[in-house]
Each structure stands twice: as structure tokens, then as C-alpha cells.
Amino acid sequence: NRGCGIRIFDSLEEIQQRVAAKTGPKKSLILQKYIERPLLVAGRKFDIRSYCLVHEGDVAADGSCPMLAYMYKEAYCRTTTEKYTTDTFDKMVHLNNDAVQKK
């Protein structure tokens, strides 16, 4: 979503006001707790993208159903272009989203 619609709230009251203001058919929100002291790489926020396929196997004679997981061997790390600080809500500091960082 290129960081569109992402908001940072400082209090429960602000969140409650935002929820109360939402009307219409798209009245859904996703809330996440922000990590104030994230692990950093070279002073920047990062995330690691790796891929895993989880498959439900065939039902065994005892009724159990094993799960099979396949991990893709390669992964990659995305970092922000700006060093981390809580002094700003700049998306370049807080979001690793490729579309945000390419601007």
C-alpha cells in the first residue's frame, strides 16, 4: 500500500477517536503495537523477507495430519534509508516498504 493510510497514534484516546470516526462499508482497521526500541542494522530499521510453504499432509491411519514445511533457501534484508530516531514520524525512518524507500 506504499505506506498510504498508515498513522501513528500516541494515546489510546486518539485510537478510540479514529475508530469512532470510521463509517461506511470499509469500517475495518488493523492496529499494531509499535516497537519503540527495535533491533537496528547500522542504525537503521530493517526486516528480513524469507519464504516458507506450509502444507497439510495426508491424514495418517491414526487420524493425525502432519504438517510439512518447505523453506526457500534465499532471503533478503530490507533497510530504511534514514537512521532510526523517534524524533520524527517520517516514513523514510520508520517504514521498510520498498515503494516508500524508492521515492
TAUR-V164885 format. One record per residue. PSI is psi in radians with two decimals (NA if undefined). D_CENTER is the distance of its C-alpha to the mean C-alpha in whole Angstrom. Layout:
PSI/D_CENTER, PSI/D_CENTER
This chain:
0.13/12, 0.44/12, 0.05/11, 2.37/14, -0.08/14, 2.26/11, 2.60/13, 2.18/14, 2.53/16, -0.20/19, 2.79/20, -0.63/20, -0.72/23, -0.71/21, -0.79/18, -0.69/22, -0.73/23, -0.77/20, -0.77/20, -0.53/24, -0.33/24, 2.20/22, 2.95/25, -3.02/26, -0.41/24, 1.02/21, 0.66/20, 2.58/17, 2.67/14, 2.16/11, 2.40/11, 2.54/8, 2.18/10, 2.37/10, 1.93/11, -0.51/14, 1.28/15, 2.75/13, 2.35/14, 2.66/16, 2.05/17, 0.64/20, 0.12/19, 2.58/16, 2.67/12, 2.86/11, 2.75/9, 2.18/11, 2.10/11, 2.75/13, 2.41/15, 2.32/17, 2.16/19, 2.21/20, 2.34/23, 2.09/26, -3.07/29, 2.60/32, 2.23/34, 2.96/36, -0.55/40, 0.06/39, -0.15/36, 2.76/33, 1.73/30, 2.59/29, 2.36/25, 2.37/25, 2.35/22, 2.13/22, 2.32/20, 2.34/20, -0.58/22, 2.63/20, 2.98/16, 2.79/15, 2.32/14, 2.35/12, 2.82/13, 2.78/14, -0.34/17, 2.60/18, 2.57/18, 2.37/16, 2.63/18, 0.13/18, -0.18/21, 2.72/19, 0.34/16, 2.24/16, -0.50/13, -0.34/15, -0.62/14, -0.33/11, 2.30/9, -0.03/9, 2.20/9, -0.73/12, -0.59/14, -0.76/14, -0.39/15, -0.23/18, NA/19
